[in-house]
Amino acid sequence: MDYVVPKTGFYCKLCSLFYTNEDVAKITHCSSLAHYQKFKKVLNKMAKHLPKTDL
Ligand SMILES: [Zn+2]
């Protein structure tokens, strides 16, 4: 079982993607359009739950 090793990495909860390389996860992935669109969706969702403060 030499090919099965425990490995820690970086998981994007928004995209359900797992990366073993920190730079790829934090820089390459987080600047990708797919991640940005999911991030924007979450922000919109959160904004709806917040009380309106624009009065
Ligand atoms: Zn992502």
mmCIF file of the protein (N, C-alpha, C, O) and its ligand, coordinates in Angstrom:
data_MODEL
# 
_entry.id   MODEL 
# 
loop_
_entity.id 
_entity.type 
_entity.pdbx_number_of_molecules 
1 polymer     1 
2 non-polymer 1 
# 
_entity_poly.entity_id                      1 
_entity_poly.type                           'polypeptide(L)' 
_entity_poly.nstd_linkage                   no 
_entity_poly.nstd_monomer                   no 
_entity_poly.pdbx_seq_one_letter_code       MDYVVPKTGFYCKLCSLFYTNEDVAKITHCSSLAHYQKFKKVLNKMAKHLPKTDL 
_entity_poly.pdbx_seq_one_letter_code_can   MDYVVPKTGFYCKLCSLFYTNEDVAKITHCSSLAHYQKFKKVLNKMAKHLPKTDL 
_entity_poly.pdbx_strand_id                 A 
# 
loop_
_entity_poly_seq.entity_id 
_entity_poly_seq.num 
_entity_poly_seq.mon_id 
_entity_poly_seq.hetero 
1 1  MET n 
1 2  ASP n 
1 3  TYR n 
1 4  VAL n 
1 5  VAL n 
1 6  PRO n 
1 7  LYS n 
1 8  THR n 
1 9  GLY n 
1 10 PHE n 
1 11 TYR n 
1 12 CYS n 
1 13 LYS n 
1 14 LEU n 
1 15 CYS n 
1 16 SER n 
1 17 LEU n 
1 18 PHE n 
1 19 TYR n 
1 20 THR n 
1 21 ASN n 
1 22 GLU n 
1 23 ASP n 
1 24 VAL n 
1 25 ALA n 
1 26 LYS n 
1 27 ILE n 
1 28 THR n 
1 29 HIS n 
1 30 CYS n 
1 31 SER n 
1 32 SER n 
1 33 LEU n 
1 34 ALA n 
1 35 HIS n 
1 36 TYR n 
1 37 GLN n 
1 38 LYS n 
1 39 PHE n 
1 40 LYS n 
1 41 LYS n 
1 42 VAL n 
1 43 LEU n 
1 44 ASN n 
1 45 LYS n 
1 46 MET n 
1 47 ALA n 
1 48 LYS n 
1 49 HIS n 
1 50 LEU n 
1 51 PRO n 
1 52 LYS n 
1 53 THR n 
1 54 ASP n 
1 55 LEU n 
# 
loop_
_struct_asym.id 
_struct_asym.entity_id 
A 1 
B 2 
# 
loop_
_chem_comp.id 
_chem_comp.type 
_chem_comp.mon_nstd_flag 
ALA 'L-peptide linking' y 
ASN 'L-peptide linking' y 
ASP 'L-peptide linking' y 
CYS 'L-peptide linking' y 
GLN 'L-peptide linking' y 
GLU 'L-peptide linking' y 
GLY 'peptide linking'   y 
HIS 'L-peptide linking' y 
ILE 'L-peptide linking' y 
LEU 'L-peptide linking' y 
LYS 'L-peptide linking' y 
MET 'L-peptide linking' y 
PHE 'L-peptide linking' y 
PRO 'L-peptide linking' y 
SER 'L-peptide linking' y 
THR 'L-peptide linking' y 
TYR 'L-peptide linking' y 
VAL 'L-peptide linking' y 
ZN  non-polymer         . 
# 
_pdbx_entity_nonpoly.entity_id   2 
_pdbx_entity_nonpoly.name        ? 
_pdbx_entity_nonpoly.comp_id     ZN 
# 
_pdbx_nonpoly_scheme.asym_id         B 
_pdbx_nonpoly_scheme.entity_id       2 
_pdbx_nonpoly_scheme.mon_id          ZN 
_pdbx_nonpoly_scheme.ndb_seq_num     1 
_pdbx_nonpoly_scheme.pdb_seq_num     101 
_pdbx_nonpoly_scheme.auth_seq_num    101 
_pdbx_nonpoly_scheme.pdb_mon_id      ZN 
_pdbx_nonpoly_scheme.auth_mon_id     ZN 
_pdbx_nonpoly_scheme.pdb_strand_id   A 
_pdbx_nonpoly_scheme.pdb_ins_code    . 
# 
loop_
_atom_site.group_PDB 
_atom_site.id 
_atom_site.type_symbol 
_atom_site.label_atom_id 
_atom_site.label_alt_id 
_atom_site.label_comp_id 
_atom_site.label_asym_id 
_atom_site.label_entity_id 
_atom_site.label_seq_id 
_atom_site.pdbx_PDB_ins_code 
_atom_site.Cartn_x 
_atom_site.Cartn_y 
_atom_site.Cartn_z 
_atom_site.occupancy 
_atom_site.B_iso_or_equiv 
_atom_site.pdbx_formal_charge 
_atom_site.auth_seq_id 
_atom_site.auth_comp_id 
_atom_site.auth_asym_id 
_atom_site.auth_atom_id 
_atom_site.pdbx_PDB_model_num 
ATOM   1   N  N  . MET A 1 1  ? 0.843   -1.209 0.000   1.00 0.00 ? 1   MET A N  1 
ATOM   2   C  CA . MET A 1 1  ? 0.000   0.000  0.000   1.00 0.00 ? 1   MET A CA 1 
ATOM   3   C  C  . MET A 1 1  ? 0.874   1.253  0.000   1.00 0.00 ? 1   MET A C  1 
ATOM   4   O  O  . MET A 1 1  ? 0.559   2.236  0.670   1.00 0.00 ? 1   MET A O  1 
ATOM   5   N  N  . ASP A 1 2  ? 1.954   1.212  -0.742  1.00 0.00 ? 2   ASP A N  1 
ATOM   6   C  CA . ASP A 1 2  ? 2.852   2.367  -0.773  1.00 0.00 ? 2   ASP A CA 1 
ATOM   7   C  C  . ASP A 1 2  ? 2.224   3.576  -1.443  1.00 0.00 ? 2   ASP A C  1 
ATOM   8   O  O  . ASP A 1 2  ? 2.690   4.703  -1.277  1.00 0.00 ? 2   ASP A O  1 
ATOM   9   N  N  . TYR A 1 3  ? 1.161   3.333  -2.204  1.00 0.00 ? 3   TYR A N  1 
ATOM   10  C  CA . TYR A 1 3  ? 0.567   4.444  -2.945  1.00 0.00 ? 3   TYR A CA 1 
ATOM   11  C  C  . TYR A 1 3  ? -0.505  5.164  -2.151  1.00 0.00 ? 3   TYR A C  1 
ATOM   12  O  O  . TYR A 1 3  ? -0.999  6.211  -2.571  1.00 0.00 ? 3   TYR A O  1 
ATOM   13  N  N  . VAL A 1 4  ? -0.869  4.603  -0.998  1.00 0.00 ? 4   VAL A N  1 
ATOM   14  C  CA . VAL A 1 4  ? -1.890  5.250  -0.173  1.00 0.00 ? 4   VAL A CA 1 
ATOM   15  C  C  . VAL A 1 4  ? -1.211  5.878  1.027   1.00 0.00 ? 4   VAL A C  1 
ATOM   16  O  O  . VAL A 1 4  ? -0.782  5.183  1.947   1.00 0.00 ? 4   VAL A O  1 
ATOM   17  N  N  . VAL A 1 5  ? -1.118  7.185  1.011   1.00 0.00 ? 5   VAL A N  1 
ATOM   18  C  CA . VAL A 1 5  ? -0.455  7.888  2.093   1.00 0.00 ? 5   VAL A CA 1 
ATOM   19  C  C  . VAL A 1 5  ? -1.362  8.975  2.639   1.00 0.00 ? 5   VAL A C  1 
ATOM   20  O  O  . VAL A 1 5  ? -2.125  9.591  1.895   1.00 0.00 ? 5   VAL A O  1 
ATOM   21  N  N  . PRO A 1 6  ? -1.276  9.211  3.958   1.00 0.00 ? 6   PRO A N  1 
ATOM   22  C  CA . PRO A 1 6  ? -2.059  10.318 4.517   1.00 0.00 ? 6   PRO A CA 1 
ATOM   23  C  C  . PRO A 1 6  ? -1.485  11.640 4.031   1.00 0.00 ? 6   PRO A C  1 
ATOM   24  O  O  . PRO A 1 6  ? -0.272  11.849 4.041   1.00 0.00 ? 6   PRO A O  1 
ATOM   25  N  N  . LYS A 1 7  ? -2.365  12.517 3.612   1.00 0.00 ? 7   LYS A N  1 
ATOM   26  C  CA . LYS A 1 7  ? -1.870  13.774 3.078   1.00 0.00 ? 7   LYS A CA 1 
ATOM   27  C  C  . LYS A 1 7  ? -2.814  14.896 3.469   1.00 0.00 ? 7   LYS A C  1 
ATOM   28  O  O  . LYS A 1 7  ? -4.032  14.791 3.325   1.00 0.00 ? 7   LYS A O  1 
ATOM   29  N  N  . THR A 1 8  ? -2.229  15.959 3.961   1.00 0.00 ? 8   THR A N  1 
ATOM   30  C  CA . THR A 1 8  ? -3.056  17.115 4.268   1.00 0.00 ? 8   THR A CA 1 
ATOM   31  C  C  . THR A 1 8  ? -3.032  18.064 3.082   1.00 0.00 ? 8   THR A C  1 
ATOM   32  O  O  . THR A 1 8  ? -2.109  18.054 2.268   1.00 0.00 ? 8   THR A O  1 
ATOM   33  N  N  . GLY A 1 9  ? -4.049  18.864 3.009   1.00 0.00 ? 9   GLY A N  1 
ATOM   34  C  CA . GLY A 1 9  ? -4.105  19.778 1.887   1.00 0.00 ? 9   GLY A CA 1 
ATOM   35  C  C  . GLY A 1 9  ? -5.084  20.892 2.146   1.00 0.00 ? 9   GLY A C  1 
ATOM   36  O  O  . GLY A 1 9  ? -5.410  21.200 3.292   1.00 0.00 ? 9   GLY A O  1 
ATOM   37  N  N  . PHE A 1 10 ? -5.541  21.483 1.090   1.00 0.00 ? 10  PHE A N  1 
ATOM   38  C  CA . PHE A 1 10 ? -6.437  22.625 1.195   1.00 0.00 ? 10  PHE A CA 1 
ATOM   39  C  C  . PHE A 1 10 ? -7.716  22.314 0.434   1.00 0.00 ? 10  PHE A C  1 
ATOM   40  O  O  . PHE A 1 10 ? -7.693  21.960 -0.745  1.00 0.00 ? 10  PHE A O  1 
ATOM   41  N  N  . TYR A 1 11 ? -8.831  22.455 1.142   1.00 0.00 ? 11  TYR A N  1 
ATOM   42  C  CA . TYR A 1 11 ? -10.118 22.109 0.567   1.00 0.00 ? 11  TYR A CA 1 
ATOM   43  C  C  . TYR A 1 11 ? -10.961 23.362 0.406   1.00 0.00 ? 11  TYR A C  1 
ATOM   44  O  O  . TYR A 1 11 ? -11.142 24.124 1.356   1.00 0.00 ? 11  TYR A O  1 
ATOM   45  N  N  . CYS A 1 12 ? -11.468 23.569 -0.786  1.00 0.00 ? 12  CYS A N  1 
ATOM   46  C  CA . CYS A 1 12 ? -12.352 24.713 -1.010  1.00 0.00 ? 12  CYS A CA 1 
ATOM   47  C  C  . CYS A 1 12 ? -13.783 24.257 -0.780  1.00 0.00 ? 12  CYS A C  1 
ATOM   48  O  O  . CYS A 1 12 ? -14.332 23.462 -1.543  1.00 0.00 ? 12  CYS A O  1 
ATOM   49  N  N  . LYS A 1 13 ? -14.374 24.779 0.287   1.00 0.00 ? 13  LYS A N  1 
ATOM   50  C  CA . LYS A 1 13 ? -15.726 24.365 0.643   1.00 0.00 ? 13  LYS A CA 1 
ATOM   51  C  C  . LYS A 1 13 ? -16.746 24.878 -0.364  1.00 0.00 ? 13  LYS A C  1 
ATOM   52  O  O  . LYS A 1 13 ? -17.817 24.296 -0.533  1.00 0.00 ? 13  LYS A O  1 
ATOM   53  N  N  . LEU A 1 14 ? -16.407 25.953 -1.014  1.00 0.00 ? 14  LEU A N  1 
ATOM   54  C  CA . LEU A 1 14 ? -17.338 26.512 -1.999  1.00 0.00 ? 14  LEU A CA 1 
ATOM   55  C  C  . LEU A 1 14 ? -17.428 25.627 -3.235  1.00 0.00 ? 14  LEU A C  1 
ATOM   56  O  O  . LEU A 1 14 ? -18.515 25.385 -3.758  1.00 0.00 ? 14  LEU A O  1 
ATOM   57  N  N  . CYS A 1 15 ? -16.292 25.154 -3.691  1.00 0.00 ? 15  CYS A N  1 
ATOM   58  C  CA . CYS A 1 15 ? -16.238 24.414 -4.945  1.00 0.00 ? 15  CYS A CA 1 
ATOM   59  C  C  . CYS A 1 15 ? -16.117 22.913 -4.733  1.00 0.00 ? 15  CYS A C  1 
ATOM   60  O  O  . CYS A 1 15 ? -16.166 22.150 -5.698  1.00 0.00 ? 15  CYS A O  1 
ATOM   61  N  N  . SER A 1 16 ? -15.959 22.471 -3.473  1.00 0.00 ? 16  SER A N  1 
ATOM   62  C  CA . SER A 1 16 ? -15.754 21.054 -3.171  1.00 0.00 ? 16  SER A CA 1 
ATOM   63  C  C  . SER A 1 16 ? -14.527 20.508 -3.907  1.00 0.00 ? 16  SER A C  1 
ATOM   64  O  O  . SER A 1 16 ? -14.559 19.421 -4.485  1.00 0.00 ? 16  SER A O  1 
ATOM   65  N  N  . LEU A 1 17 ? -13.468 21.279 -3.869  1.00 0.00 ? 17  LEU A N  1 
ATOM   66  C  CA . LEU A 1 17 ? -12.236 20.855 -4.529  1.00 0.00 ? 17  LEU A CA 1 
ATOM   67  C  C  . LEU A 1 17 ? -11.118 20.758 -3.510  1.00 0.00 ? 17  LEU A C  1 
ATOM   68  O  O  . LEU A 1 17 ? -11.025 21.558 -2.579  1.00 0.00 ? 17  LEU A O  1 
ATOM   69  N  N  . PHE A 1 18 ? -10.267 19.754 -3.710  1.00 0.00 ? 18  PHE A N  1 
ATOM   70  C  CA . PHE A 1 18 ? -9.179  19.513 -2.785  1.00 0.00 ? 18  PHE A CA 1 
ATOM   71  C  C  . PHE A 1 18 ? -7.839  19.739 -3.476  1.00 0.00 ? 18  PHE A C  1 
ATOM   72  O  O  . PHE A 1 18 ? -7.606  19.250 -4.581  1.00 0.00 ? 18  PHE A O  1 
ATOM   73  N  N  . TYR A 1 19 ? -6.968  20.483 -2.813  1.00 0.00 ? 19  TYR A N  1 
ATOM   74  C  CA . TYR A 1 19 ? -5.643  20.739 -3.368  1.00 0.00 ? 19  TYR A CA 1 
ATOM   75  C  C  . TYR A 1 19 ? -4.574  20.354 -2.351  1.00 0.00 ? 19  TYR A C  1 
ATOM   76  O  O  . TYR A 1 19 ? -4.739  20.553 -1.147  1.00 0.00 ? 19  TYR A O  1 
ATOM   77  N  N  . THR A 1 20 ? -3.512  19.817 -2.841  1.00 0.00 ? 20  THR A N  1 
ATOM   78  C  CA . THR A 1 20 ? -2.411  19.469 -1.945  1.00 0.00 ? 20  THR A CA 1 
ATOM   79  C  C  . THR A 1 20 ? -1.356  20.565 -1.937  1.00 0.00 ? 20  THR A C  1 
ATOM   80  O  O  . THR A 1 20 ? -0.479  20.589 -1.073  1.00 0.00 ? 20  THR A O  1 
ATOM   81  N  N  . ASN A 1 21 ? -1.445  21.463 -2.895  1.00 0.00 ? 21  ASN A N  1 
ATOM   82  C  CA . ASN A 1 21 ? -0.460  22.537 -3.003  1.00 0.00 ? 21  ASN A CA 1 
ATOM   83  C  C  . ASN A 1 21 ? -1.086  23.847 -2.552  1.00 0.00 ? 21  ASN A C  1 
ATOM   84  O  O  . ASN A 1 21 ? -2.108  24.274 -3.089  1.00 0.00 ? 21  ASN A O  1 
ATOM   85  N  N  . GLU A 1 22 ? -0.467  24.481 -1.563  1.00 0.00 ? 22  GLU A N  1 
ATOM   86  C  CA . GLU A 1 22 ? -1.052  25.693 -0.989  1.00 0.00 ? 22  GLU A CA 1 
ATOM   87  C  C  . GLU A 1 22 ? -1.146  26.825 -2.007  1.00 0.00 ? 22  GLU A C  1 
ATOM   88  O  O  . GLU A 1 22 ? -2.157  27.524 -2.075  1.00 0.00 ? 22  GLU A O  1 
ATOM   89  N  N  . ASP A 1 23 ? -0.105  27.000 -2.784  1.00 0.00 ? 23  ASP A N  1 
ATOM   90  C  CA . ASP A 1 23 ? -0.122  28.085 -3.763  1.00 0.00 ? 23  ASP A CA 1 
ATOM   91  C  C  . ASP A 1 23 ? -1.213  27.885 -4.813  1.00 0.00 ? 23  ASP A C  1 
ATOM   92  O  O  . ASP A 1 23 ? -1.902  28.828 -5.205  1.00 0.00 ? 23  ASP A O  1 
ATOM   93  N  N  . VAL A 1 24 ? -1.352  26.646 -5.253  1.00 0.00 ? 24  VAL A N  1 
ATOM   94  C  CA . VAL A 1 24 ? -2.379  26.361 -6.257  1.00 0.00 ? 24  VAL A CA 1 
ATOM   95  C  C  . VAL A 1 24 ? -3.758  26.625 -5.676  1.00 0.00 ? 24  VAL A C  1 
ATOM   96  O  O  . VAL A 1 24 ? -4.622  27.198 -6.340  1.00 0.00 ? 24  VAL A O  1 
ATOM   97  N  N  . ALA A 1 25 ? -3.959  26.205 -4.433  1.00 0.00 ? 25  ALA A N  1 
ATOM   98  C  CA . ALA A 1 25 ? -5.263  26.383 -3.796  1.00 0.00 ? 25  ALA A CA 1 
ATOM   99  C  C  . ALA A 1 25 ? -5.576  27.846 -3.553  1.00 0.00 ? 25  ALA A C  1 
ATOM   100 O  O  . ALA A 1 25 ? -6.661  28.323 -3.887  1.00 0.00 ? 25  ALA A O  1 
ATOM   101 N  N  . LYS A 1 26 ? -4.621  28.554 -2.969  1.00 0.00 ? 26  LYS A N  1 
ATOM   102 C  CA . LYS A 1 26 ? -4.909  29.918 -2.522  1.00 0.00 ? 26  LYS A CA 1 
ATOM   103 C  C  . LYS A 1 26 ? -4.744  30.956 -3.620  1.00 0.00 ? 26  LYS A C  1 
ATOM   104 O  O  . LYS A 1 26 ? -5.424  31.982 -3.614  1.00 0.00 ? 26  LYS A O  1 
ATOM   105 N  N  . ILE A 1 27 ? -3.869  30.702 -4.535  1.00 0.00 ? 27  ILE A N  1 
ATOM   106 C  CA . ILE A 1 27 ? -3.635  31.725 -5.564  1.00 0.00 ? 27  ILE A CA 1 
ATOM   107 C  C  . ILE A 1 27 ? -4.319  31.346 -6.873  1.00 0.00 ? 27  ILE A C  1 
ATOM   108 O  O  . ILE A 1 27 ? -5.148  32.089 -7.398  1.00 0.00 ? 27  ILE A O  1 
ATOM   109 N  N  . THR A 1 28 ? -3.949  30.167 -7.392  1.00 0.00 ? 28  THR A N  1 
ATOM   110 C  CA . THR A 1 28 ? -4.488  29.780 -8.691  1.00 0.00 ? 28  THR A CA 1 
ATOM   111 C  C  . THR A 1 28 ? -5.989  29.535 -8.613  1.00 0.00 ? 28  THR A C  1 
ATOM   112 O  O  . THR A 1 28 ? -6.747  30.047 -9.437  1.00 0.00 ? 28  THR A O  1 
ATOM   113 N  N  . HIS A 1 29 ? -6.421  28.754 -7.624  1.00 0.00 ? 29  HIS A N  1 
ATOM   114 C  CA . HIS A 1 29 ? -7.842  28.424 -7.556  1.00 0.00 ? 29  HIS A CA 1 
ATOM   115 C  C  . HIS A 1 29 ? -8.698  29.618 -7.158  1.00 0.00 ? 29  HIS A C  1 
ATOM   116 O  O  . HIS A 1 29 ? -9.743  29.866 -7.758  1.00 0.00 ? 29  HIS A O  1 
ATOM   117 N  N  . CYS A 1 30 ? -8.256  30.351 -6.152  1.00 0.00 ? 30  CYS A N  1 
ATOM   118 C  CA . CYS A 1 30 ? -9.070  31.448 -5.644  1.00 0.00 ? 30  CYS A CA 1 
ATOM   119 C  C  . CYS A 1 30 ? -9.186  32.604 -6.637  1.00 0.00 ? 30  CYS A C  1 
ATOM   120 O  O  . CYS A 1 30 ? -10.057 33.463 -6.495  1.00 0.00 ? 30  CYS A O  1 
ATOM   121 N  N  . SER A 1 31 ? -8.320  32.623 -7.627  1.00 0.00 ? 31  SER A N  1 
ATOM   122 C  CA . SER A 1 31 ? -8.434  33.676 -8.630  1.00 0.00 ? 31  SER A CA 1 
ATOM   123 C  C  . SER A 1 31 ? -9.122  33.166 -9.889  1.00 0.00 ? 31  SER A C  1 
ATOM   124 O  O  . SER A 1 31 ? -9.237  33.882 -10.883 1.00 0.00 ? 31  SER A O  1 
ATOM   125 N  N  . SER A 1 32 ? -9.575  31.924 -9.831  1.00 0.00 ? 32  SER A N  1 
ATOM   126 C  CA . SER A 1 32 ? -10.267 31.377 -10.994 1.00 0.00 ? 32  SER A CA 1 
ATOM   127 C  C  . SER A 1 32 ? -11.703 31.883 -11.033 1.00 0.00 ? 32  SER A C  1 
ATOM   128 O  O  . SER A 1 32 ? -12.289 32.214 -10.002 1.00 0.00 ? 32  SER A O  1 
ATOM   129 N  N  . LEU A 1 33 ? -12.256 31.936 -12.235 1.00 0.00 ? 33  LEU A N  1 
ATOM   130 C  CA . LEU A 1 33 ? -13.601 32.463 -12.412 1.00 0.00 ? 33  LEU A CA 1 
ATOM   131 C  C  . LEU A 1 33 ? -14.640 31.583 -11.727 1.00 0.00 ? 33  LEU A C  1 
ATOM   132 O  O  . LEU A 1 33 ? -15.593 32.087 -11.133 1.00 0.00 ? 33  LEU A O  1 
ATOM   133 N  N  . ALA A 1 34 ? -14.456 30.280 -11.812 1.00 0.00 ? 34  ALA A N  1 
ATOM   134 C  CA . ALA A 1 34 ? -15.414 29.344 -11.219 1.00 0.00 ? 34  ALA A CA 1 
ATOM   135 C  C  . ALA A 1 34 ? -15.531 29.579 -9.712  1.00 0.00 ? 34  ALA A C  1 
ATOM   136 O  O  . ALA A 1 34 ? -16.632 29.586 -9.161  1.00 0.00 ? 34  ALA A O  1 
ATOM   137 N  N  . HIS A 1 35 ? -14.398 29.768 -9.058  1.00 0.00 ? 35  HIS A N  1 
ATOM   138 C  CA . HIS A 1 35 ? -14.415 30.009 -7.623  1.00 0.00 ? 35  HIS A CA 1 
ATOM   139 C  C  . HIS A 1 35 ? -15.027 31.366 -7.321  1.00 0.00 ? 35  HIS A C  1 
ATOM   140 O  O  . HIS A 1 35 ? -15.801 31.499 -6.373  1.00 0.00 ? 35  HIS A O  1 
ATOM   141 N  N  . TYR A 1 36 ? -14.694 32.363 -8.105  1.00 0.00 ? 36  TYR A N  1 
ATOM   142 C  CA . TYR A 1 36 ? -15.194 33.713 -7.871  1.00 0.00 ? 36  TYR A CA 1 
ATOM   143 C  C  . TYR A 1 36 ? -16.715 33.759 -7.986  1.00 0.00 ? 36  TYR A C  1 
ATOM   144 O  O  . TYR A 1 36 ? -17.382 34.438 -7.206  1.00 0.00 ? 36  TYR A O  1 
ATOM   145 N  N  . GLN A 1 37 ? -17.258 33.035 -8.964  1.00 0.00 ? 37  GLN A N  1 
ATOM   146 C  CA . GLN A 1 37 ? -18.706 33.042 -9.141  1.00 0.00 ? 37  GLN A CA 1 
ATOM   147 C  C  . GLN A 1 37 ? -19.403 32.376 -7.967  1.00 0.00 ? 37  GLN A C  1 
ATOM   148 O  O  . GLN A 1 37 ? -20.465 32.828 -7.541  1.00 0.00 ? 37  GLN A O  1 
ATOM   149 N  N  . LYS A 1 38 ? -18.817 31.307 -7.440  1.00 0.00 ? 38  LYS A N  1 
ATOM   150 C  CA . LYS A 1 38 ? -19.401 30.647 -6.267  1.00 0.00 ? 38  LYS A CA 1 
ATOM   151 C  C  . LYS A 1 38 ? -19.300 31.554 -5.052  1.00 0.00 ? 38  LYS A C  1 
ATOM   152 O  O  . LYS A 1 38 ? -20.220 31.632 -4.237  1.00 0.00 ? 38  LYS A O  1 
ATOM   153 N  N  . PHE A 1 39 ? -18.176 32.233 -4.946  1.00 0.00 ? 39  PHE A N  1 
ATOM   154 C  CA . PHE A 1 39 ? -17.950 33.154 -3.830  1.00 0.00 ? 39  PHE A CA 1 
ATOM   155 C  C  . PHE A 1 39 ? -18.975 34.277 -3.858  1.00 0.00 ? 39  PHE A C  1 
ATOM   156 O  O  . PHE A 1 39 ? -19.496 34.681 -2.818  1.00 0.00 ? 39  PHE A O  1 
ATOM   157 N  N  . LYS A 1 40 ? -19.261 34.777 -5.052  1.00 0.00 ? 40  LYS A N  1 
ATOM   158 C  CA . LYS A 1 40 ? -20.234 35.859 -5.193  1.00 0.00 ? 40  LYS A CA 1 
ATOM   159 C  C  . LYS A 1 40 ? -21.627 35.391 -4.789  1.00 0.00 ? 40  LYS A C  1 
ATOM   160 O  O  . LYS A 1 40 ? -22.381 36.134 -4.161  1.00 0.00 ? 40  LYS A O  1 
ATOM   161 N  N  . LYS A 1 41 ? -21.965 34.153 -5.152  1.00 0.00 ? 41  LYS A N  1 
ATOM   162 C  CA . LYS A 1 41 ? -23.265 33.575 -4.799  1.00 0.00 ? 41  LYS A CA 1 
ATOM   163 C  C  . LYS A 1 41 ? -23.437 33.530 -3.288  1.00 0.00 ? 41  LYS A C  1 
ATOM   164 O  O  . LYS A 1 41 ? -24.494 33.875 -2.760  1.00 0.00 ? 41  LYS A O  1 
ATOM   165 N  N  . VAL A 1 42 ? -22.387 33.100 -2.600  1.00 0.00 ? 42  VAL A N  1 
ATOM   166 C  CA . VAL A 1 42 ? -22.429 32.998 -1.148  1.00 0.00 ? 42  VAL A CA 1 
ATOM   167 C  C  . VAL A 1 42 ? -22.598 34.382 -0.526  1.00 0.00 ? 42  VAL A C  1 
ATOM   168 O  O  . VAL A 1 42 ? -23.343 34.553 0.438   1.00 0.00 ? 42  VAL A O  1 
ATOM   169 N  N  . LEU A 1 43 ? -21.907 35.350 -1.080  1.00 0.00 ? 43  LEU A N  1 
ATOM   170 C  CA . LEU A 1 43 ? -22.018 36.711 -0.559  1.00 0.00 ? 43  LEU A CA 1 
ATOM   171 C  C  . LEU A 1 43 ? -23.443 37.225 -0.708  1.00 0.00 ? 43  LEU A C  1 
ATOM   172 O  O  . LEU A 1 43 ? -23.983 37.858 0.200   1.00 0.00 ? 43  LEU A O  1 
ATOM   173 N  N  . ASN A 1 44 ? -24.046 36.949 -1.856  1.00 0.00 ? 44  ASN A N  1 
ATOM   174 C  CA . ASN A 1 44 ? -25.418 37.371 -2.088  1.00 0.00 ? 44  ASN A CA 1 
ATOM   175 C  C  . ASN A 1 44 ? -26.371 36.712 -1.107  1.00 0.00 ? 44  ASN A C  1 
ATOM   176 O  O  . ASN A 1 44 ? -27.282 37.355 -0.586  1.00 0.00 ? 44  ASN A O  1 
ATOM   177 N  N  . LYS A 1 45 ? -26.158 35.423 -0.856  1.00 0.00 ? 45  LYS A N  1 
ATOM   178 C  CA . LYS A 1 45 ? -26.972 34.671 0.082   1.00 0.00 ? 45  LYS A CA 1 
ATOM   179 C  C  . LYS A 1 45 ? -26.869 35.278 1.479   1.00 0.00 ? 45  LYS A C  1 
ATOM   180 O  O  . LYS A 1 45 ? -27.870 35.466 2.170   1.00 0.00 ? 45  LYS A O  1 
ATOM   181 N  N  . MET A 1 46 ? -25.624 35.579 1.879   1.00 0.00 ? 46  MET A N  1 
ATOM   182 C  CA . MET A 1 46 ? -25.393 36.140 3.205   1.00 0.00 ? 46  MET A CA 1 
ATOM   183 C  C  . MET A 1 46 ? -26.042 37.507 3.330   1.00 0.00 ? 46  MET A C  1 
ATOM   184 O  O  . MET A 1 46 ? -26.602 37.843 4.374   1.00 0.00 ? 46  MET A O  1 
ATOM   185 N  N  . ALA A 1 47 ? -25.968 38.285 2.278   1.00 0.00 ? 47  ALA A N  1 
ATOM   186 C  CA . ALA A 1 47 ? -26.515 39.633 2.304   1.00 0.00 ? 47  ALA A CA 1 
ATOM   187 C  C  . ALA A 1 47 ? -28.021 39.600 2.527   1.00 0.00 ? 47  ALA A C  1 
ATOM   188 O  O  . ALA A 1 47 ? -28.579 40.497 3.159   1.00 0.00 ? 47  ALA A O  1 
ATOM   189 N  N  . LYS A 1 48 ? -28.678 38.568 2.007   1.00 0.00 ? 48  LYS A N  1 
ATOM   190 C  CA . LYS A 1 48 ? -30.130 38.468 2.153   1.00 0.00 ? 48  LYS A CA 1 
ATOM   191 C  C  . LYS A 1 48 ? -30.521 38.171 3.591   1.00 0.00 ? 48  LYS A C  1 
ATOM   192 O  O  . LYS A 1 48 ? -31.600 38.551 4.043   1.00 0.00 ? 48  LYS A O  1 
ATOM   193 N  N  . HIS A 1 49 ? -29.637 37.490 4.301   1.00 0.00 ? 49  HIS A N  1 
ATOM   194 C  CA . HIS A 1 49 ? -29.941 37.132 5.691   1.00 0.00 ? 49  HIS A CA 1 
ATOM   195 C  C  . HIS A 1 49 ? -29.626 38.263 6.662   1.00 0.00 ? 49  HIS A C  1 
ATOM   196 O  O  . HIS A 1 49 ? -30.093 38.257 7.801   1.00 0.00 ? 49  HIS A O  1 
ATOM   197 N  N  . LEU A 1 50 ? -28.851 39.214 6.221   1.00 0.00 ? 50  LEU A N  1 
ATOM   198 C  CA . LEU A 1 50 ? -28.491 40.314 7.110   1.00 0.00 ? 50  LEU A CA 1 
ATOM   199 C  C  . LEU A 1 50 ? -29.624 41.338 7.155   1.00 0.00 ? 50  LEU A C  1 
ATOM   200 O  O  . LEU A 1 50 ? -30.310 41.558 6.158   1.00 0.00 ? 50  LEU A O  1 
ATOM   201 N  N  . PRO A 1 51 ? -29.812 41.957 8.309   1.00 0.00 ? 51  PRO A N  1 
ATOM   202 C  CA . PRO A 1 51 ? -30.828 42.997 8.377   1.00 0.00 ? 51  PRO A CA 1 
ATOM   203 C  C  . PRO A 1 51 ? -30.423 44.188 7.529   1.00 0.00 ? 51  PRO A C  1 
ATOM   204 O  O  . PRO A 1 51 ? -29.242 44.515 7.412   1.00 0.00 ? 51  PRO A O  1 
ATOM   205 N  N  . LYS A 1 52 ? -31.399 44.818 6.952   1.00 0.00 ? 52  LYS A N  1 
ATOM   206 C  CA . LYS A 1 52 ? -31.078 45.945 6.081   1.00 0.00 ? 52  LYS A CA 1 
ATOM   207 C  C  . LYS A 1 52 ? -30.545 47.115 6.884   1.00 0.00 ? 52  LYS A C  1 
ATOM   208 O  O  . LYS A 1 52 ? -31.101 47.493 7.915   1.00 0.00 ? 52  LYS A O  1 
ATOM   209 N  N  . THR A 1 53 ? -29.478 47.668 6.399   1.00 0.00 ? 53  THR A N  1 
ATOM   210 C  CA . THR A 1 53 ? -28.850 48.776 7.121   1.00 0.00 ? 53  THR A CA 1 
ATOM   211 C  C  . THR A 1 53 ? -28.795 50.024 6.257   1.00 0.00 ? 53  THR A C  1 
ATOM   212 O  O  . THR A 1 53 ? -28.162 51.019 6.610   1.00 0.00 ? 53  THR A O  1 
ATOM   213 N  N  . ASP A 1 54 ? -29.476 49.949 5.109   1.00 0.00 ? 54  ASP A N  1 
ATOM   214 C  CA . ASP A 1 54 ? -29.377 51.091 4.191   1.00 0.00 ? 54  ASP A CA 1 
ATOM   215 C  C  . ASP A 1 54 ? -30.516 52.074 4.352   1.00 0.00 ? 54  ASP A C  1 
ATOM   216 O  O  . ASP A 1 54 ? -30.951 52.685 3.376   1.00 0.00 ? 54  ASP A O  1 
ATOM   217 N  N  . LEU A 1 55 ? -30.997 52.230 5.545   1.00 0.00 ? 55  LEU A N  1 
ATOM   218 C  CA . LEU A 1 55 ? -32.099 53.168 5.794   1.00 0.00 ? 55  LEU A CA 1 
ATOM   219 C  C  . LEU A 1 55 ? -31.596 54.487 6.388   1.00 0.00 ? 55  LEU A C  1 
ATOM   220 O  O  . LEU A 1 55 ? -32.392 55.387 6.657   1.00 0.00 ? 55  LEU A O  1 
HETATM 221 ZN ZN . ZN  B 2 .  ? -13.244 27.515 -4.754  1.00 0.00 2 101 ZN  A ZN 1 
# 
